[in-house]
Amino acid sequence: MVYSRVHAEGMDTMMTVLPSEVQAGLDQARKRALKRSSRLVIETGGQRLKVLRLSDDGFTVEAEAAPHLRGLVDIYDGARHLSRCLIVASEEDGGEIRYEVKQMTAAADVQPLDYERPEGAPVGLIENWG
């Protein structure tokens, strides 16, 4: 049996008693809903994993699908590259592994320049083919 407290605005706290099987079913349904609603994935070593939740200091993935990762991972929103992160595994809870982000670098659409581009410089050169 699982005991949970439910508190609604303006009401007293009440205890709800749920059989363990029902609680496990509710947890699985919550995970399925999170996986369906999220387009975010991480990619590391050719492996792509669905991100269940993303916050400023980390993210969670399903424990069954994810090995204990550490190091550099790339975060994608669909096909769009969002960032590259340095991560460590933080904790496992309820079938989810939380990874803590140590450093996050936003992905850019253009290559960085190793020189200063003058204001008003041409974008490209057109050759005279005449």
LUMPAMI-186031 format. One record per residue (C-alpha): chain; residue in one letter; x, y, z; residue number from 1. Coordinates in Angstrom, 1 decimal, decimal comma, padded with zeros to 4 digits. Example, Ala and Ser with C-alpha at 12.3 -4.5 7.8 and 13.67 -1.06 7.14 Angstrom:
BEGIN
R ch aa     px     py     pz   i
R  A  A  012,3 -004,5  007,8   1
R  A  S  013,7 -001,1  007,1   2
//
This chain:
BEGIN
R ch aa     px     py     pz   i
R  A  M  000,0  000,0  000,0   1
R  A  V  001,2  003,5 -000,8   2
R  A  Y  000,0  006,4  001,3   3
R  A  S -000,1  009,8 -000,3   4
R  A  R -001,2  013,2  001,0   5
R  A  V -003,4  015,3 -001,1   6
R  A  H -003,9  019,0 -000,3   7
R  A  A -006,3  021,2 -002,3   8
R  A  E -006,7  025,0 -001,9   9
R  A  G -009,0  025,7  001,0  10
R  A  M -009,3  022,1  002,0  11
R  A  D -007,8  020,0  004,8  12
R  A  T -005,1  017,5  003,9  13
R  A  M -006,5  014,1  003,3  14
R  A  M -004,8  010,7  003,1  15
R  A  T -005,2  008,5  000,0  16
R  A  V -004,4  004,8  000,2  17
R  A  L -003,4  003,2 -003,2  18
R  A  P -002,4 -000,4 -003,8  19
R  A  S  001,2 -000,7 -005,0  20
R  A  E  000,1 -002,0 -008,4  21
R  A  V -002,1  001,1 -009,0  22
R  A  Q  000,7  003,4 -007,9  23
R  A  A  003,1  001,6 -010,3  24
R  A  G  000,5  002,0 -013,1  25
R  A  L  000,1  005,7 -012,5  26
R  A  D  003,9  006,2 -012,5  27
R  A  Q  004,2  004,3 -015,8  28
R  A  A  001,4  006,4 -017,3  29
R  A  R  003,1  009,6 -016,2  30
R  A  K  006,4  008,5 -017,8  31
R  A  R  004,7  007,6 -021,1  32
R  A  A  003,0  011,1 -021,1  33
R  A  L  006,4  012,8 -020,5  34
R  A  K  008,1  010,8 -023,2  35
R  A  R  005,4  011,6 -025,8  36
R  A  S  005,2  015,3 -025,0  37
R  A  S  008,9  016,0 -025,1  38
R  A  R  010,8  016,5 -028,3  39
R  A  L  014,1  017,0 -026,5  40
R  A  V  016,8  014,3 -026,9  41
R  A  I  020,4  013,9 -025,8  42
R  A  E  022,9  012,4 -028,1  43
R  A  T  026,2  010,8 -026,9  44
R  A  G  028,3  008,2 -028,6  45
R  A  G  025,8  007,7 -031,4  46
R  A  Q  023,0  006,9 -028,9  47
R  A  R  019,9  009,1 -028,6  48
R  A  L  017,9  009,2 -025,4  49
R  A  K  014,5  011,0 -024,8  50
R  A  V  014,7  013,8 -022,2  51
R  A  L  011,8  013,6 -019,7  52
R  A  R  012,4  017,0 -018,0  53
R  A  L  014,9  019,8 -018,6  54
R  A  S  015,8  022,5 -016,0  55
R  A  D  018,5  025,1 -015,7  56
R  A  D  020,8  022,9 -013,8  57
R  A  G  020,1  019,5 -015,3  58
R  A  F  017,7  017,0 -017,0  59
R  A  T  016,2  013,6 -016,4  60
R  A  V  016,0  010,5 -018,6  61
R  A  E  014,4  007,1 -018,2  62
R  A  A  016,7  004,9 -016,1  63
R  A  E  016,0  001,7 -018,1  64
R  A  A  017,2  003,3 -021,4  65
R  A  A  020,1  005,2 -020,1  66
R  A  P  023,5  004,0 -018,9  67
R  A  H  025,3  006,1 -016,3  68
R  A  L  026,6  008,9 -018,5  69
R  A  R  029,2  011,4 -017,9  70
R  A  G  031,1  013,8 -020,1  71
R  A  L  029,9  015,7 -023,2  72
R  A  V  026,4  015,3 -024,5  73
R  A  D  024,5  017,2 -027,2  74
R  A  I  020,9  018,4 -026,6  75
R  A  Y  018,5  018,5 -029,6  76
R  A  D  015,0  019,8 -030,0  77
R  A  G  013,9  017,6 -032,8  78
R  A  A  016,6  018,1 -035,4  79
R  A  R  017,7  021,5 -034,1  80
R  A  H  021,0  021,4 -032,1  81
R  A  L  020,4  023,4 -028,9  82
R  A  S  023,6  023,0 -026,8  83
R  A  R  026,5  020,9 -025,8  84
R  A  C  026,8  020,0 -022,1  85
R  A  L  029,3  018,6 -019,7  86
R  A  I  027,3  016,3 -017,3  87
R  A  V  027,6  013,9 -014,4  88
R  A  A  025,0  011,5 -013,1  89
R  A  S  023,4  012,9 -010,0  90
R  A  E  020,7  010,6 -008,6  91
R  A  E  018,3  007,9 -009,6  92
R  A  D  014,7  008,1 -008,3  93
R  A  G  011,5  006,4 -009,4  94
R  A  G  012,9  004,9 -012,6  95
R  A  E  014,5  008,2 -013,7  96
R  A  I  018,1  009,3 -013,7  97
R  A  R  018,8  012,9 -013,1  98
R  A  Y  022,0  014,4 -014,7  99
R  A  E  023,5  017,5 -013,4 100
R  A  V  024,9  020,0 -015,9 101
R  A  K  028,4  021,3 -015,0 102
R  A  Q  028,8  023,5 -018,2 103
R  A  M  026,4  024,3 -021,0 104
R  A  T  027,5  025,9 -024,3 105
R  A  A  024,7  027,1 -026,7 106
R  A  A  025,0  025,8 -030,2 107
R  A  A  025,5  028,5 -032,9 108
R  A  D  024,3  028,5 -036,5 109
R  A  V  027,5  030,1 -037,8 110
R  A  Q  031,1  029,2 -037,5 111
R  A  P  033,1  031,4 -035,1 112
R  A  L  035,5  033,9 -036,7 113
R  A  D  039,1  034,0 -035,7 114
R  A  Y  039,4  037,6 -036,8 115
R  A  E  037,4  040,8 -036,5 116
R  A  R  035,0  041,4 -039,4 117
R  A  P  034,9  045,1 -040,4 118
R  A  E  031,6  046,9 -040,3 119
R  A  G  030,0  047,0 -043,8 120
R  A  A  032,3  044,2 -045,1 121
R  A  P  031,0  042,3 -048,1 122
R  A  V  029,4  038,9 -047,3 123
R  A  G  030,9  037,3 -050,4 124
R  A  L  033,0  038,1 -053,5 125
R  A  I  031,5  038,0 -057,0 126
R  A  E  034,1  037,2 -059,7 127
R  A  N  034,0  038,7 -063,2 128
R  A  W  033,3  035,8 -065,6 129
R  A  G  033,3  038,0 -068,7 130
//
